């Protein structure tokens, strides 16, 4: 059974088609690269999959439940980096990660309405895993654009989840740092996480994707 499934989902706004009818099925321990030209609807699809945007047509479910980011199951199981996360300006990077980990501590399996998340995440080790441990005592305004992207990734991977949704996780990163992204994605996949990520980086796609999906049409690996 797919962890997350969308059937012919499409999004239109004021007569403009933001996402053509698209189907995707994410299974535990698999990774799908979402490909397409700029403006094709990749980000819109990820927002639908995260429950942040209701499709104009079609349907999407997580573990058989309708997608809605306000639902307990969605928040527990789906970790998404689509827009940069909000960072507290008066908290250091170490504080930001500690807060995220504390917020999710003990949550998995604490309620009977959904099963526990598949993966515990990197926890407080996330800053080391993305090579920014030496920046742990810096505040958000002291970080470069590339460093902020690494922080965004660390915040996303620090928490538990069964699904990872990432919009161009490689952006603003040099080749070495992109390698860290590939390693993190591969580890999450090995732990049973279902992954969908939009990317223009052919090397990253070749390294971690089991399948590719072009918006509106599936492509075999």
N, C-alpha and C positions, 0 to 999 in steps of 0.2 A: 504494500500500500504506500503511495506517495506521502511524504511528510507535508508537502505543500503542492497544490495543484491549481492551475488556472486554465479554464476552458473558454476559448474564443473571447477573451476579454478585450474590450476596446474602450477608448476614451475619446469623447468629442466635447468640445466646448464652443458655444456660440457658432455652431456650424463648421468649426475647424476640427479636423481629425488629428488628435494628438498621439493616438496609438491605434494602429489598425488591428483588426481581430487577430489575437495571438494566443497560442496555447503553450503551456510549459508544465512539466511534471518534475518535481525535485524529490529524489529519493535519498534516504540516509546514506552517508558515505559517498556521495556523488557530487560532482562539480560541473556546472554549466556556465559557459562564457556567453554573454549576451552581446552580439555584434550588430553593427549597423552604422550608417553614416550619422553625423551630427544632426540632430533634429528628427531622427527616425522614430523615436519613442522609447529608447532604452531606459532612460531615467523614469519616464512615466510608468513603464512596466514594473520597475523595481518599487515604485511608490504603491502601485496596486498590490504587489506581492507582500509589501510590508503592512498592508492594511491602512495606509495613510491616505489613499485615494480610492473612492468607490468607482468602479468601472461603469461606463454608460451602457455596456452590454456584456454578456457573458457572466461567468461566476468564478470565484476563487475561494479555496478552502485550505485551512491548516488543520491537519489531523482530523479531517472531516467536519470541522467547524467553520462557519463563515468568517472571513477575514474582517477584523475591525481592531485597529491599534489600541482602542480603549479596553478591549477584552483582556482578562487575566492571562488566558492561554497565549495570545499574541505577544504580549509584553514579556512573558516568561520564555517563550521559545524562539522569538525572532530578534536577532541582533542585526541592526542595519546601519550602514554608513552611506547615506544618500546625500544629505547635506552635512556640512561640518557641525559637529555637536557643540552645544553651548558649553563654554568653559567659564568657570567663576574667576573673575579678574583678580580677586584677592586670595586665591588658593594656588599653591605651587603645583607643579606637575605631580609630585608625589601625593599631595593632598587630593588632587582630582581623582587619581586612580584608587586611592584608599577609600574615598567616598563611594565610588562606583562599586567596589568590591563589598563594602559594608552594606550597601543598599540591597544587594542580592544575596548576602550570606544567609544561609538557612532557608531560602525561599523555595528551592527545588523540592518538590514533593511535600511541601508543608500544607498544601490544600488538596482536597480530594477531587477537584473538578478537572484536573489535567494530570498527565503523567509527567515525571520530572524531565528536565532538559537533558538532551543527549550528552552534552559536554559541559564541563565545569568552567571552561575558559582558562586564560593564562593567569588570572588573578593579579596580584601586585607585581608579579614577574613580567607583566606585559611591557613595562617601560624598558626592561633589559632586553626582552625578545626583539624589540624594534630598535635597539641600539641607541636609546636615549636616556639610559640610566644616569649618565653624567649631567643631564639637564634636570634632574629630579627636583632641585631646589629653585628652579626658575619659575617665573610667573608667565602667563600666556603672552603678555605684551613684549616679553623678552625673547620670543621665539621667531625664527625665520619662517617663511612660507612652507618650506620643505619640512622643517621641524614640527610645525603645526599639523601637517598631514600625518606625520608619524604619531603625534599625540592622538589625533583622531582615530587612527588605527588601533593604538594601544587601548584607548577607552572602549572601543568596540569589542576587541578581542579579550578584554579583561573579564567580561561578564559571561555567565553561562548562556547556552542556547542550543537549539536544535537546527536552526536555519541561520545562515549568514548571507546577507544581501549587501553588496558593495558596488558603489558607482565609481568606476575608474580609480581603484585603490592605488594605482601606480603614479597618479598625477603628481607632478612637482618633485619626483624622487629620482635620484641618480641610479645607475644600474646596480650598484651594490645594495642600496636600500630596497630596490625592487626585488632583489633576491630574498630579502627578509620577508617581504610580502608573500612571495611564492612559498617559502618555508612555512609560514604561519597558516596559509591556506591548506597546504598539504597535510599539516598536522591536524587541523580541524577536520578535514575530510576523513583522515584515518581514524578519528575518534567518533565517526558516525554522523557528523554534521552534514546537512544538505546545503549546498552552496550555489548561489547565482551571482555572477559579477559581470558588470559591463566593463569592457576594456578595449583600448586601441593597440595594446602591446601584444604583438604576435608571439613573442617569446614567452611572456607570462601565460598566455592562453595555451600554448603548446606544452608548457610545463605542468600546469595544474588542472586544465579542463578535460573532463571525460567526453563532453559533447559541446557543440556550439549551437546557438539559436540566433538566427537573424530575425529581427522583428517581423512577425507575420509568417515566417517559414522556417521550419526546423532544418538543420543541416547535420548530416551524420559526421562523426568524428573522423 
